[in-house]
Amino acid sequence: MIDGYAKTHLHDDLRWIREAIVSKLDGLSEYDIRRPLTSTGTNLLGLVKHLTLAEARYLGEVFDRPFPEPQPRWDDLTARGTDMWATEHETRAEIVDRYRQVWAHSDATVDALDIDAPGHVPWWPRPDVTLFNVLVHLLTETNRHAGHADILREQLDGAAGTDAGSTALRDKGAAFWENRRAEIERVAVSFGAKGDLGSPVSP
């Protein structure tokens, strides 16, 4: 039986990972939070903007509690992907503040509804859902992008951990991580192109 404890547990985890995402922007320049760091243009501020739209939809219109600011329609193909990066007209403060406004709206939705409250996700193959389904999905989505943010931030300045201010990994020193990376590379090379799918190449 899914009960109020499940709702509290999922909601608490969602609150925690939201803060972790936003913290990945701390201490970075405007350029670094916007710069594309993958071949598809993934960037830190874009991840925040994307999660803002996702959460506004899933804990808003899905339960007939739309976020008060206008959002692009889910079936507007011309808007697809525009939530993954910030334009020159959008500031860091505006995007982060909007995300926090969505949090407040979402939190009110979660507080107001039972865990088995019905919702409707028209873009899902099985559109009839409950709050439990949506909280699990949104927590999964946010954690997935938190992982992306972890890797992007590490590429930028070596910061790693649950927030950008964490020093647990950096405290080991550059030499430690250079040696660790070299060891991992050595093993990878041993499984190089001349080997089969399961065995390392003999020296």
Secondary structure, DSSP 8 states (H G I E B T S, - for coil): ---HHHHHHHHHHHHHHHHHHHHTTTT--HHHHHS--STT---HHHHHHHHHHHHHHHTTGGGT---SS----TT-GGGTTGGGS--TT--HHHHHHHHHHHHHHHHHHHHHS-TT-EEE-TTSSS-EEEHHHHHHHHHHHHHHHHHHHHHHHHHHH---SSSTT--TTGGG-HHHHHHHHHHHHHHHHHTSTTS-SSS----
